[in-house]
């Protein structure tokens, strides 16, 4: 897929020539987008091209970007309004739309050493979970620190028909506090959530199978990070079914590993993907900025 056109350079007053190409790198699930400088404003034609690719592939990779905080936020906002995370100790001062994922912290933010080291979709404990996330790499270790992504369309589509029928109308409970506390027990830099913060994220109930509001495709909508129970099933039966679905979702055939380079920007559709961080040597710095795009109520 390719789009080539000459457009006005809104920053420099000259002419900006861009030829955008979208190249699948992991089947239909992931694509690399080349020929676009996200520090420049995108006109509607170019944005529509990127948006279409996002819906087609679920994960887009943009290499070699050099963005200010303002530019990162501006690009993200083309997709919708941005979320402000409950855990304010990770938000960048003066730019609360940016969550700092760094083992050293930045401008007073708390370090995150083990953040996201489990399969999850971002913030599914909200009544209206995010549409997507936009992660920009500032510093990366020489090895390790990859991010794994899994395709929840494929997770649903490859279930046997009996299981599809069983789960079609089930609902699941999503919760933030349990996972946060579990991670805090291994991380001295992670402060406990205040009662006020916990009140911002009460338990929510979502369908186990979600229909994507833009593509119409069905995706499995559970994750081991925040999904804690199935409403209609007894505890033991529900836990057994969730474990079966978690394991099925992360089969190697469904998973893409992104090996980060500084300047990478990766955006993913939280409505049909999961992801997890991997380990790296903490002697090295790893610094990422994430914005999160507001979504709608799953159905």
Backbone torsions as a table, in degrees:
resi	resn	phi	psi	omega
1	UNK	NA	131.9	-173.8
2	UNK	-147.2	142.4	175.2
3	UNK	-134.6	126.6	-179.0
4	UNK	-129.3	130.3	179.4
5	UNK	-165.6	155.6	174.0
6	UNK	-98.0	129.3	-178.4
7	UNK	-128.6	159.7	176.0
8	UNK	-65.2	138.7	174.1
9	UNK	-86.7	103.7	-173.4
10	UNK	-73.5	-18.2	179.2
11	UNK	-90.1	-45.8	-171.2
12	UNK	-98.3	-7.6	179.1
13	UNK	77.5	4.1	179.4
14	UNK	-104.7	-142.1	179.8
15	UNK	-120.8	133.3	179.7
16	UNK	-110.4	119.4	178.6
17	UNK	-107.0	122.7	-179.0
18	UNK	-130.3	136.5	171.4
19	UNK	-122.9	104.0	-176.0
20	UNK	-88.5	129.7	173.6
21	UNK	-123.1	142.8	179.5
22	UNK	-120.0	113.6	-173.4
23	UNK	-119.9	115.4	176.3
24	UNK	-59.1	137.1	178.4
25	UNK	-121.9	-9.3	177.7
26	UNK	-148.3	69.1	-175.3
27	UNK	60.9	-141.9	179.0
28	UNK	-79.5	-14.5	-167.7
29	UNK	-72.6	-39.2	-172.7
30	UNK	-132.1	143.3	174.8
31	UNK	-140.6	146.4	174.5
32	UNK	-98.9	130.9	-179.2
33	UNK	-105.2	121.6	-179.2
34	UNK	-117.8	158.5	175.3
35	UNK	83.8	18.5	179.3
36	UNK	-130.6	133.2	176.4
37	UNK	-104.4	106.1	-174.5
38	UNK	-75.3	-5.2	173.3
39	UNK	-76.3	-15.2	179.5
40	UNK	-95.2	145.8	173.7
41	UNK	-62.0	139.3	178.9
42	UNK	-101.8	129.5	175.6
43	UNK	-74.3	173.0	-171.0
44	UNK	-62.8	-36.3	-179.8
45	UNK	-62.4	-46.0	-179.6
46	UNK	-67.5	-41.7	178.6
47	UNK	-62.8	-43.0	179.3
48	UNK	-59.5	-37.5	178.2
49	UNK	-62.6	-44.7	179.2
50	UNK	-67.6	-42.2	179.9
51	UNK	-62.0	-42.5	177.1
52	UNK	-61.0	-41.5	178.4
53	UNK	-64.5	-37.0	178.7
54	UNK	-61.8	-43.5	179.0
55	UNK	-70.7	-32.0	-179.8
56	UNK	-72.8	-37.9	-168.7
57	UNK	-112.9	-16.5	178.4
58	UNK	76.0	-35.5	177.5
59	UNK	-131.8	129.0	176.6
60	UNK	-119.3	137.0	179.7
61	UNK	-115.4	123.8	175.7
62	UNK	-115.6	114.6	-179.8
63	UNK	-90.8	158.5	168.1
64	UNK	65.3	34.6	179.1
65	UNK	-89.4	155.3	176.3
66	UNK	-138.7	95.1	-169.2
67	UNK	-117.3	141.2	165.7
68	UNK	-80.3	168.9	176.2
69	UNK	-59.5	-41.3	-179.8
70	UNK	-62.2	-39.7	-178.8
71	UNK	-70.7	-38.9	175.5
72	UNK	-59.4	-47.4	179.9
73	UNK	-64.5	-42.6	-177.7
74	UNK	-62.5	-44.3	178.0
75	UNK	-62.7	-45.1	-178.7
76	UNK	-60.7	-38.5	-177.0
77	UNK	-69.1	-15.5	174.6
78	UNK	-62.0	-23.8	-178.4
79	UNK	-93.1	-13.8	179.9
80	UNK	152.2	175.9	176.5
81	UNK	-66.3	156.2	-173.4
82	UNK	-104.6	146.7	177.3
83	UNK	-81.5	150.7	169.9
84	UNK	-111.7	118.3	-173.1
85	UNK	-67.3	147.6	178.2
86	UNK	-61.0	-37.5	-176.7
87	UNK	-81.2	85.3	-173.1
88	UNK	-64.6	-19.7	-178.7
89	UNK	-70.0	-7.5	177.0
90	UNK	-107.0	2.5	-175.6
91	UNK	-91.7	140.1	-176.7
92	UNK	-70.8	125.5	177.0
93	UNK	-55.3	136.6	-178.2
94	UNK	76.3	-12.6	177.3
95	UNK	-136.4	69.6	-175.4
96	UNK	-65.4	-11.3	174.8
97	UNK	-71.4	-15.6	-176.4
98	UNK	-103.3	121.5	173.3
99	UNK	-92.8	125.7	-177.7
100	UNK	-91.7	120.6	176.4
101	UNK	-109.9	93.5	-173.9
102	UNK	-146.0	138.2	176.4
103	UNK	-78.1	-4.1	176.7
104	UNK	-111.9	-14.8	-172.2
105	UNK	78.6	170.7	-178.1
106	UNK	-154.5	124.6	177.5
107	UNK	50.6	43.2	176.1
108	UNK	92.6	-4.7	176.9
109	UNK	-73.6	153.7	178.2
110	UNK	-73.5	141.8	173.8
111	UNK	-63.9	152.0	170.9
112	UNK	-122.1	112.5	-177.9
113	UNK	-94.0	-42.5	-173.4
114	UNK	-118.3	19.7	-176.1
115	UNK	-63.1	133.1	173.8
116	UNK	72.1	16.3	-178.0
117	UNK	-85.0	46.4	179.2
118	UNK	-159.6	155.3	-178.2
119	UNK	-71.2	129.0	-179.7
120	UNK	-161.5	162.8	163.1
121	UNK	-109.5	141.8	-171.6
122	UNK	-62.7	126.4	164.9
123	UNK	58.3	38.0	177.1
124	UNK	-71.7	-5.9	175.8
125	UNK	-78.0	3.4	176.3
126	UNK	-94.2	152.9	177.9
127	UNK	-61.8	-35.3	175.1
128	UNK	-121.5	88.0	-177.9
129	UNK	-62.9	160.1	-176.4
130	UNK	-61.9	147.7	169.9
131	UNK	-65.3	-47.3	-177.0
132	UNK	-165.7	174.8	178.8
133	UNK	-131.3	150.3	-177.3
134	UNK	-128.8	107.8	-173.2
135	UNK	-110.2	126.9	-175.3
136	UNK	-118.4	126.5	-175.5
137	UNK	-91.3	120.6	176.4
138	UNK	-95.9	-48.7	177.9
139	UNK	-135.1	140.1	179.4
140	UNK	-134.5	148.4	177.1
141	UNK	-71.2	161.2	-179.3
142	UNK	-65.7	-23.5	174.1
143	UNK	-152.7	157.3	-177.4
144	UNK	76.6	-175.3	-179.4
145	UNK	73.1	19.9	177.3
146	UNK	-69.6	164.9	171.7
147	UNK	-118.7	132.5	176.5
148	UNK	-99.0	139.1	177.5
149	UNK	-126.2	144.3	176.3
150	UNK	-130.0	148.2	-171.4
151	UNK	-91.6	108.8	-177.2
152	UNK	-83.6	-14.8	164.9
153	UNK	-62.5	-52.8	-178.6
154	UNK	-62.6	-36.1	178.7
155	UNK	-59.2	-41.9	178.3
156	UNK	-72.5	-47.0	-172.7
157	UNK	-65.3	-25.1	-178.5
158	UNK	-94.5	3.6	172.1
159	UNK	-69.6	150.4	173.9
160	UNK	-70.3	158.6	-173.7
161	UNK	-63.4	-34.1	178.8
162	UNK	-62.4	-44.8	179.8
163	UNK	-67.5	-40.9	176.3
164	UNK	-56.0	-45.3	179.5
165	UNK	-64.6	-37.3	-178.6
166	UNK	-65.6	-38.8	-172.0
167	UNK	-95.8	-6.9	-169.0
168	UNK	-52.8	-40.7	-175.0
169	UNK	-113.7	15.9	178.1
170	UNK	-79.8	153.3	176.4
171	UNK	-121.9	150.9	-176.7
172	UNK	-128.5	151.9	178.7
173	UNK	-96.6	132.0	176.2
174	UNK	-113.7	138.7	-175.4
175	UNK	-142.7	140.1	179.6
176	UNK	-93.3	-43.6	-168.5
177	UNK	-58.3	-39.4	-177.6
178	UNK	-62.8	-47.6	-178.9
179	UNK	-66.1	-41.6	-180.0
180	UNK	-60.0	-46.2	-178.3
181	UNK	-65.0	-38.3	178.4
182	UNK	-60.6	-44.2	180.0
183	UNK	-71.0	-34.9	-179.4
184	UNK	-64.8	-29.2	-178.9
185	UNK	-65.2	-19.8	179.1
186	UNK	-109.5	8.8	-172.0
187	UNK	-142.1	103.8	-177.7
188	UNK	-68.3	-17.3	179.9
189	UNK	-86.1	-2.2	-177.3
190	UNK	-99.8	106.4	-178.1
191	UNK	-72.2	154.3	176.5
192	UNK	-65.2	150.4	174.9
193	UNK	-72.3	140.3	177.4
194	UNK	-77.5	161.2	174.4
195	UNK	-55.4	-35.3	179.4
196	UNK	-66.2	-40.6	178.2
197	UNK	-66.2	-42.9	178.6
198	UNK	-62.9	-34.3	179.0
199	UNK	-66.4	-23.4	178.6
200	UNK	-74.0	-18.4	-174.2
201	UNK	-131.2	65.4	174.7
202	UNK	-67.2	163.3	175.8
203	UNK	-55.1	145.4	176.0
204	UNK	-130.5	158.2	178.2
205	UNK	-116.2	129.5	178.1
206	UNK	-129.4	157.3	173.1
207	UNK	-65.4	145.8	177.6
208	UNK	-70.3	-33.7	176.5
209	UNK	-112.2	122.1	-176.2
210	UNK	-109.1	137.4	172.8
211	UNK	-95.6	121.4	-177.4
212	UNK	-62.2	128.2	-174.4
213	UNK	-69.6	-17.0	-178.8
214	UNK	-107.2	-34.8	-178.3
215	UNK	-96.9	-22.2	-176.3
216	UNK	78.6	-0.5	179.7
217	UNK	-81.1	150.8	178.5
218	UNK	-91.9	141.7	178.1
219	UNK	-134.7	147.0	171.4
220	UNK	-70.3	131.1	-173.8
221	UNK	-123.7	63.4	173.4
222	UNK	-135.1	154.1	176.3
223	UNK	-153.7	147.5	-175.1
224	UNK	-71.6	-14.7	179.0
225	UNK	-70.3	-44.0	-169.7
226	UNK	-129.6	-11.8	179.1
227	UNK	-83.8	119.4	-170.8
228	UNK	-114.1	-18.7	-177.0
229	UNK	-165.2	159.1	173.4
230	UNK	-104.8	124.9	-172.2
231	UNK	-57.1	-45.3	-170.1
232	UNK	-84.2	-7.0	-174.1
233	UNK	-115.4	151.5	172.7
234	UNK	-62.3	158.9	-172.3
235	UNK	-54.6	-52.4	-176.2
236	UNK	-64.4	-43.7	179.9
237	UNK	-65.2	-41.4	179.5
238	UNK	-65.1	-42.8	179.8
239	UNK	-63.8	-39.0	179.6
240	UNK	-65.3	-41.4	179.3
241	UNK	-68.0	-42.3	178.6
242	UNK	-61.5	-42.8	-180.0
243	UNK	-62.2	-39.9	177.2
244	UNK	-61.4	-43.6	-178.0
245	UNK	-71.2	-38.3	177.0
246	UNK	-60.1	-47.7	-178.4
247	UNK	-63.4	-42.0	179.3
248	UNK	-62.0	-37.3	-174.2
249	UNK	-67.3	-27.7	-172.5
250	UNK	-109.6	26.9	171.1
251	UNK	-57.8	145.3	-177.2
252	UNK	-52.8	-33.6	-178.3
253	UNK	-64.8	-22.7	-177.9
254	UNK	-92.6	-9.4	-165.7
255	UNK	-105.3	136.3	173.0
256	UNK	-114.6	134.4	176.3
257	UNK	-104.7	121.5	176.3
258	UNK	-99.4	120.1	176.3
259	UNK	-95.9	110.5	-169.3
260	UNK	-72.9	144.4	165.5
261	UNK	-122.2	147.0	174.7
262	UNK	-57.6	134.8	-176.9
263	UNK	95.1	-5.7	174.6
264	UNK	-71.3	139.5	166.7
265	UNK	-124.2	123.0	179.8
266	UNK	-120.8	129.7	174.9
267	UNK	-121.2	142.2	-177.8
268	UNK	-136.2	155.2	-179.2
269	UNK	-91.2	108.1	-177.8
270	UNK	-68.9	-12.6	-178.2
271	UNK	-78.2	-13.2	-174.7
272	UNK	-148.3	22.1	177.4
273	UNK	-140.1	161.0	162.5
274	UNK	-126.7	164.5	176.7
275	UNK	-151.9	166.2	174.4
276	UNK	-155.5	150.3	175.6
277	UNK	-82.8	159.7	174.5
278	UNK	-121.9	163.8	-173.7
279	UNK	-72.8	158.9	173.6
280	UNK	-154.6	167.1	-179.1
281	UNK	-73.8	116.6	-174.4
282	UNK	-72.8	-0.8	171.0
283	UNK	-69.6	-20.3	-178.2
284	UNK	-100.5	152.4	178.4
285	UNK	-82.3	141.6	170.9
286	UNK	-136.1	119.7	-176.2
287	UNK	-134.9	124.6	-179.9
288	UNK	-132.3	150.3	171.2
289	UNK	-116.3	131.9	179.5
290	UNK	-123.4	132.1	165.8
291	UNK	-107.7	156.1	-175.1
292	UNK	-133.0	125.5	-173.7
293	UNK	-93.6	130.4	-178.8
294	UNK	-60.8	145.9	-179.9
295	UNK	-121.9	-157.1	-179.0
296	UNK	-129.1	177.2	-177.6
297	UNK	-73.4	127.0	-179.5
298	UNK	-61.6	145.4	177.7
299	UNK	-144.0	NA	NA
